[in-house]
Amino acid sequence: MRNNNQAAIWKLSRQSFLANKSRNIFGIIAIVLTTVLITAVFTIGISLSDGMQEMMIRKYGRSTEVDFQYLTEDEAKAVAEHPLIEEYGLSRLITVITEGVFRQEQGEIHTADENFAKFTFSMPTTGQLPKEENEIALTSWILDVMNLPRELGKEVHLDFEVAGTPYSMDFVVSGFWDDDINLHPYGIMYISDILADKILEGVNPEETRLGKGYYGVTMMTANINGKLSQLEENVDTILADTGIDADMVGIVYNGAYHRGNMDSGIILAMALAIAIILVSGYLLIYNIFYISVMRDVRYYGLLKTVGTTQKQLMRIVNFQAFMLCIIAIPVGLIFGYLLGIVLIPVLLGFLNIDYMPAHPNLWIFLLGAALSLITVLISCHGPAKKAGKISPIEAVRYTVFAAVSPKKMKRGKKGARIYRMAWSNIFRSRKKASVVIASLSVGLVLFNIVYTVVGSFDINKFLQGYINGDFLIADTDYFNHVKPYVPSYTLNEDLLTDISKLEGVKNIARVYYGNGFTPVEGKIKDVLKEHLREELLADEPSLAEEEVEEIIEKNISDGYENKMVSQIYGFDSYWLDKLEENMLEGSFDREKFLSGKYILIGYDRDDMLQTGDMVTLSFYDKDGEKRTYEVMGKVDFRKLNSLSAHFITWPGFSAYLPSTEFEKLSNPDIMSATVIADEAAVGNLQKEIGMMLENNSEVDFRSRNNYIEELKSDNQKTALIGFTLCAVILLIGILNFVNTTITNIFSRKHELAMYESIGMTAGQSKKMLVLESLYYMVLTMFVFVTMGYGISYYSVNAVTKNSAAYTYRFSFAPFIICFPILILLACVLPINVYGSISKDTVVQRLREIE
């Protein structure tokens, strides 16, 4: 008997599903759009997480979890034999080269076994690792900077030093591999073990490790057995069992495996986007099924009269929803994945990450399908419950007038007014009206937020962090923000003099840079000691105070040699206004500053220096000429980022002097030169400066227009991603309105015929229907202008308040863009729908059974 009932329910559900074509069309569209957005978000989120993981692994130069950097041969053997070591690779560091072609990107000479080369992505893709004494394998870009072709057998000459012994050797290229100089701003070269043994003969790696030369030390890169969450605990076990000092060997964990902050940010963004999508999808799907149930009230009432239970009626509605899901969700998954693939390279390009293809991930489709199905089922629960509660008597009595209580019927001396009738009609079902208004409002509010974010982009504010004039000229590597700037001495006065003679150049403002060495004494010493104390006690809390003091004094005298490195900048007079406007402490006196007796302090994390303090500096050399300055005050170093070396040192501080103090040096380093030009001459100067630097590989330049184009491109990518999401969600809201309007008019076909039978003209019917639609838009407009702009202000302002690139700008543009379109839709749609139902005569429509 139960099986017969089940079969009957199944048959009724299928018949009802096939009969309701209008609901099916809108339902499929709604579910497809919802699934597309959910799947696109999952595709972007999961692929971005995987892509950044791969990028981070390659950035850290290995696919393993931990490096033991400075091991002796015996220590390496002990670690390799430990049961927690799953697999490992070994390398010996021979030396580091920082001269010649390696002045900007240092070169490192190693030996390596196959595992080490494989784990560190440095296995030759052309050729092989060196075997013979005179062979070498190296990163391909080293051949480029040496002006050598990427071919096997080419001769490479290297000059280097190992433990004080100089070498000048010729090698034959046995292999090479491609590498990204931006991810790895250092060059790796592998020589054979045969040659390494000869070079390291008489070199004690343990002694060189103590002296921080590290000649001949062994590096092990390894994967550890056990859970990743227990990685640090397992490494501590290995060190304890082997008796190795962690500080001596230098333990480095692959940063790619510490993904908490990265993944949490991605998850938060995904959750926010999906929450907005679910709300929009829920509102549309709910409304579609709610209207469907209300239209089929009599059908469900008749089923009740023949014994259908509440649960069976709910099952009928849920079955129809499930059938729509079977059709719509697969389509949505496919298009959502394709949309995600289209948007991923845009997003990765915006984040300056190399594009990594989004490989099909089963979780994308499983999560997308599951969340879409859950959304549909939740959306249908209310309408299904409503259908189950309908009684036969209620169904028989149900008419389109039933939504209006007789107690609330309005009377007027001059008869009914069309505008009042229209106003009353939209509130017959407050729930339906609320859903439509909410659905439209969500899309409009989101559109307003994205538009405001894009419109608040302040290009002039953002440019201050990159360029302060029309052109910026500097060493080529200065524009590589991946690594810190080091004095290059490539920008010389002769070149700047030639540029200053070009027509249209008004001024050239220089920024000098150098390392200053400050004696560790007084308050500076107190701060440094406190910093070292915190580090020591964090690692070994059991140390006695006497031991702590002894270690600190030894570090300061041996490690720091009683001198601390600080970053010193020399500014031309052109920059004095910028210094003055960014003063945080003290008062700026130009005459005193230009006298060369005063200094301004920028970065000073622990307030080692105060206004009025005296500072002694020696430039470039720890034992060089010493100069003493008085601290005039402090400036906001963040506002001087475009004039900085793009990094900060700790312990230490950054300081600013007049350029005359650098001009006294025998060979000052001009870090950058900013060209200020006549506006009309910028285009020609772009070409002329480019021609002057065309054959100078060591000096490069950027124009203000270069940055503007780049920043505009980034803002356009933001707009593309944001507006794509907005467009689909706004489309969901519009579909909700369209579905409600069409269904509403068709369900009132009999009612409109009755109005016309008692004297209402076709024109008045159209007017009433148009006014109903317009009221929906007016109410949506009210919600948008009040709550929408409030939400937009607080959300966007919260993001842009402390931003270096955005200044909140209120705009009526979203209102002006959207509402004429919506008003037009509200006028055209009811008229067209009414035209389709009014083809029959009034008598024919009255005879129809609703």
Summary of the structure (lengths in Angstrom):
residues: 850
radius of gyration: 36.9
end to end distance: 34.0
largest distance: 115.2
contacts: 2707
relative contact order: 0.11
helix: 58%
strand: 17%
